[in-house]
């Protein structure tokens, strides 16, 4: 089993390293044998980057962010006049929650490989790799101080818990373990319990890792204390939506962690005029990202970035196949989000056809990281944002509003709105404030893969006020918000069961 995991990690080297040039010189994993793999600081760092690379591979193998976090509530439509238009209709199939139709095969969008979203194998490869790394660090790695060992364990714990968090939001209940070289078949565990275990685990490592890095090339790329806090906050708020009896505890922890992050001064909201710096990656606003740069030669799957659907010429070339965007957000929805004309996100993140209801729509939010020559036929969007400061400020505001601490919640909301040069929130508290915060997260994080999950955890997916694709309470309770799980999960595990909603026909 040990050799299998090592070889699996070596195989992961087929994905390109994050574009931090100092790490491109690390000894390749295929030069390391099982006997000398954990013999130095460089070996440990190479292993950490491989774990991150494995998780990034799941984002890069399909149109993951859009398919899982943006389209399933029906706000996005495809442009029938776009290039290969039938292949773009998948956004509306997702918008009707017809995942079985999406995955049926022999569809014009099959080249997007959406079936790979149902396969959780690589998440468990990352989890098993993190478990082994932590065990090896406890055994002792030559040349490491206790401070370094604890920091690396914190990074491994972050990747492990991030993998569990992603799986919980996709599949619901998952198999949980933290022991190295695990081989015993286990049943799926209630996802609230899984996330509570992850939260407890991360708390033991949170203060063993720096807030940020003096080397600017590592900001957001390597896990930090801010990364861990953001993940704990996200897991707490997810559990609050499903564990009502303990919701106040989850809200309080989220609010306290948000305060801690803000008080640290380690992160800041960059001016909206410097948005290009944020989306290119490694900025003071980044908490965790999969950093990519076209000009460093990083290779993304062409269809992976969410911007692939929402940009056209001159941001995508050649002109004759990119005269319109493949898809667009409904004009009605955009009107709902951006009623405040003072909001500079309108002009910074979109073209003049923000309400076009057709392929003239463009989301320029992700059009900053472009080729140096500007002539290549590829997406300018490369860095994949996972957590950033603006999103977590608003998550803390949401928790404070749920606790009835409206004054402080409004203060945090206005931090984000001030950066957008939008008018300050001046409304009341209670449900009005909570609704406004939800919309503010939808505005601030549009295209970053959070919207659908916010609808699910807050149960707004049950109301036509919030979603074009409403789930009934019955469908929701039976797991209609999840993804199907690949039948491969049944192999060699007599305790495994798939998601009943999808096994029973998705209705």
N, C-alpha and C positions, 0 to 999 in steps of 0.2 A: 504493500500500500504506500509506503514511504517513497519508493522509486516511482510509483505511478503519479503521485502528487508532484514530485520534482520534475518528471517529464512533462506533466501537464503545464507546469509553470514555464518550462522551456518553450513549449509550443506557443504559449501566449506571446512570446517575443515576435511573432509574426505581425502583431499590432505595433504601430510605431510608437516610440517613446514620446511623452509630453515634450514639447519643444523647449527644454532647458538645456542649453548646449553643454553645460558642465556634466550633465548626466549622460550625454551621448557618448562620452568617453569611458563610461563604466564597463568593466570586463563583461562581454556578452555572456548570457546564461549558458549558452551551449558550450562554453569553455570551462564550465565549472562541473565537477563531478559530485556525486552524493557525499563523498568524503570531505571535500573542501568547500562545500557550498556556503556554510555559515562560519567563515573563518575571519571575517573582517567587517569593519563598518561599511565598506563598499559593497560587500555581499548583501548585507542587510538592506541597504538603500536600494540596490537593484531589485531585491525581492519585493520591497514596498511598492516600487514603481510597477512591477509586474502585476501585483494585486490590483492596483488602480487601473492598469491597462486592461485587465480581464473585465472589470465592471464597465469601463468605457466601451469595450467591445460590444456590449449589449446595446448601448446607445447608438453605436456606429453601424450595426449590421442591418438596420432597418430605419424607417422614419419614426423612431421611438417616441421622441418628445411630443410630436404632434398627435400621433395615434393614441398615446396613453393619457396625455394630460390636457389636450386642447380640443379635440374634435367630437368627443362622444356626447356632448350636450347640445350639438346641433347648431352652433353659432357660425360654422364655416360651410360655405357652398363652393362647388367647383365651377370653373369657367368653361362652358361648352365650346368656346372658340379657341381654346388654348391648344398647344402642341400635345399630341397624344391624349386628347381630352378624356376618352373613356377610361384611361388608366388613372385619372385624377378623381374619378367619381367616388373613390374609396372614402373621401372625407364625409360624404353624405351617408354612405353605408355605416360608417362609424357613428355619425350623428343620429342614426336611428337605433343604435346599439345592436346592430345586426352582425355580431362578431362571427357567428357561424357562417353567414353569407360571405363575410370578408375573407374567411379562411378556407372556403370550400375548394379552392383550386380551379384551374382553367379560367381564371379571371384576367382581365387586361392589366390589372395591377399586381400580378403575381411577382413581378421582379422586385417589388418592395420587400418581399420576404417577411410579411407580417406574422407568419406562422412561428417565426423564431421568438416572438414575444411570449409564446406559451411555454417555452422551454426554460426551466429554471436551473439547468445543469451548471452553467458558468457562474451563477451567483454562489452556488455551493462549492465550486472550485475555488473562488475567492475566499469564502468562509473557511474552508479547510486549509487553504494556504496561510491565512491569518492565524488560525489556531496553531499550526505547526511553527510558524515564525515566533509566536509568543512563547511556545514551549522551548524552542531553541534559545531564545533570549534568556529564559529562566535558567537553562542549563549553563549558560555562559558563552559569550562570543569574545574571542581575544581582542584586546585593545579598547573595549567599550567601558566607559565610566557608568556608574549607576544612573546618572542623569540622562545620559544618552540611551541606555537600555530602557528606562522608563518612558522616554519620549517615543522611541520606536514601538514600544508596546501600545502606547496611546494611539499611534497612527494605525497600527494593525487593528486595534479594537474599533477604531472609527470605520475602516473599510468593512470590517465584519458586520457592524451594526447598520451601516449604510446599505449593505446587501440585503439584510433582513428587512429593513424599512421599505426598500423598493419592492421586495417580494410581497410584503404584507399589503401594500397598496394595490398590487396587481392581482394577487391570488387569494387574499384573506388569510386563513390559517396556513401555517407552514411548519415544516420540521425544524426543530431548534436543537443545536448542540454547540459546544465550545471546546470539546476535548480534541487533542491532536490525533491524527490517524484514525478518526472515527469510522467504524464499519458496521455498527449494529443498526438494523432496520428499526425505524421509529415511526409512530403515527404523526399526523399533523397536530400541532398544538394551537389552542385558541390564540388568535393574533394579539389580543390585548395583553395576554400573559407574556407572549414573545417580546412585545415592545417594552413591557415593564422590566423584563430581564435585561434587555439591551440598555435601557435607561440606567438601571442599577450598575451595570458593567461600566458604562461610559463615565458615570460619576466618580468611579475609583481612579479613572485616568485623566479626568478633565484638567486637573492642576499640575499634571506632570509634563505638560507640553506648552510651548510658548504661545503667546497671543498671536504673534506674527513673526516674520523673519526679516533680518537685516538685509539679506540678499533679495533684491526686488524680483528676481526671476522665480522665486519660490512662493510669492504671495498667491494664495488661493490654490496653488498647484499641489503643495504639500498640506496635509491636514494640520490644523492648528487648534488652539483652544476655542477660537471662534467657530471653527468647523464643528467641533464636538458640541458646543453649546447650541448651535443652530440645529443640529440633528436631534438633540434632546428636546428642544422646543417643538420641533415638527412632530416628533413621536408623541409628546404629551398632548398636543392639540388633536392629533389623530385619535388617540385613546379617549379624549374628552367627548368625542362625538359618539362613541360606542360603549362607554362605561359611565353612564349618567350618575350612578351612585357615588363615584369618586371624581366627578368632573371638577369640583372646586379645587381639589388637590392639584390636578393637572394644570388648571388655569393659573394657580398661584405659583407653581414651579416655573411655568413659562414666563409669567410676568417678572419674577425675580431674576431669571436668567437673562431676560431682555435688558433689565436694569443693569445687571452686571456687565453685559457686553457694551452697552452705551457708556457706562462709567469708566470702562477701561481706556477709552480714547484710542484704541488700536485701529479702529475703522472709521471711515467717514463717507458721507454722501458727496460724490463729486458734483460740481455744477453741471446743470443739464447741457451747457455748452461744451462740456468735456465728455459727453456720453461715449464718443468713439473710444476713449481710453478705457471706459468700463467694459464695453462689450468686446474689445480686443483681448481683455483678460489681464490678470496679474495686477489689478488696481487695488487701491486702498478700500474699495467697496466689496471686493471678492472675499467670500468666506470659504467656498470650495467650488472648484470648476475643473473640467477636463480641458486644459489649455491646448489650443491648436493654433498654428500660424501657417497660412498658405505659403508665405515667403520663406519659411524654414523647411518647406517640402513635406509638411505633415500630410498624410493621406487620409481623407475622409471618404466614406461611401458617398457618392454624389447625391443620393436621395435622403441622406440622414438629416442634414440640418433643416430645421423648421422653415428657414428662409427660402428653401427650395420652392415652396408653394406660393410665396407671397412677393416675389421679385420678378421684374422683367427688364428688358433692355432700357437703359444702358448698363444696369447692374448685373445682368446676365447676358451672355453672348453665345452664338451669333444672333443678330437681330431677327432673322426670319423665323426662328423657332421660339423666340422669347418676346414677341410683340405685346403679349398680355401675360398676367400672372396666371398660374395654374388654378388658384383658388383665392377666395376673399372672405373676410368677415362680413356678415350681414350689415347693411347700412343701419338698420333699425337697432342692432346691438351696439354698434359704434356710437350712434346718437345717444343711447342710454349711458354709455360709459363716459363720453366726452362732451357733455352738455356745456361744461364751463369753457368758453372760448379763450379764457386767459391761460389755459394749461399749455405750456410749451412742449409737452410731450406730443401734442398733435402735430406740430411742425417739425419737431426733431426726429420723431419715430415713424412718421407716415408721409406719403406724398399728398398733393392737394386733393386727391380723390378718396379721402378717408371714408366717405359715405357713398361711394360709387355704386355699390351693389353689382359689380362686374369686375372683370380682369384688369381694369385700369388701377384698381387698388394695389398699393404697395406698402409693405411694412419695412421701412428703412431702418428700423431699430437694429436690425442685424446686418446692415449693408456697409459696415465700417471696415472690416478686415478683408481688404481686396488685394488682388495680385498687383505686384509692382508695375507691370506693364499694362494691366487693364484690358487685355485682349483674350485671355483664356476663357474657354467655355466651362465654367465651374461656379459654384456658389461662393460668394464672398464671406459667408458666415462660417466660422470655424470653431471658436471657443464655445463649449457647452457649459452654460451656467447651471450649477446645481443649487447652491445657496449663496445669496448675496445680502448685504447689510440692509438694503431697503425693504426686502421681503420680510426679514426677521424683525425689523422695527414695527412693521404692520402686524406681524403675528403677536408681538408683545402687546400692541394696542388692542388687538382683538381679545386677548386674554384679560386685560385690564377692564375692558368694557363688560366682559362676561362676569367679572367680579364686582361690577358696579362702581369701579373707580374711573368715572367718566372724565374727570378733569385731566388726569394724567394720560388717559387714552387719547384724548383730543390733542394734547401736546405732542404725542408721538406721531399721530396722523399728520399733523401740520408740519412736522419735520420733513416728511416725504413730499407733501404738497408744496412746501417752500422751495425745495430743490427743483420741482417742476414749474416753479413760478406760477402756480395755480392759486386761486383764491383760497384763503384759509377756511377750514370747516368751522362754521359758526352756529350749527344747529343744536338740537337738544341731545340728551343722553338716551339711555335705554335702547329699545329696539331700533330707533332711528339711527343712532350712532353705530350700532352693530351692522346694520344694513350698509351704511356708508363705508365702513371699514372693509366689508366684503367687496364692494365695488372698487374701492381704492386698491385692494390687492389685485383685482381683475385688471385694472388700468396699469398698475405699476409692473405687473408680472406677465402681461400679455405676451404670448408666444414662448414663454419659458417653461411651460409644462406643469403649472400648478392649478389652473382654473378648475379642471374636472375634479381633482382630488379635494379642492376646497368645497365644491358643490356636494361631494359625497360625505365628507366628514361633518359638515354643518347641516346635512339633510335637506339642503335647498334643492337638491336634485329631485325632490318629491313635489316641487311646486312649479307651475307654469310661469310664475312671476320671475323665476330665476333661470329656467332651462327650457330650451326648445324641445328637448327630449326628456320628458318627465317619466320617472320610474314610479310605479305604484308601490305602496308600502309592502305589499305581498312580494312583488318582484325584488324589491330592495332587500327584504329579509332573507330571501332565497339566494342572494348573491349575484343579482343582475349587474351590480357595479364592478364585479371582478372580471378577470380574463379567464378563458378556458386554460386548463393545464394540459400539457402534452401527455399523451398516453405513455411516453417513455418513463414517466415518474413511477409507474406501476412495476417496472422491472425490478425484480429481486426485493420487493418490499411488500409483504403480505398485509401490512397495516395501512397501506396507502389508499386514499380515495380521491377521486377527482372532484371538481366543483359541480355539485348536483344540478345547479341551474342550467349549465351548458350541456351536461350529459343528457338532461331531460328535454333537450330541444331548444333551449333559450327562449322560453315563453312562459 
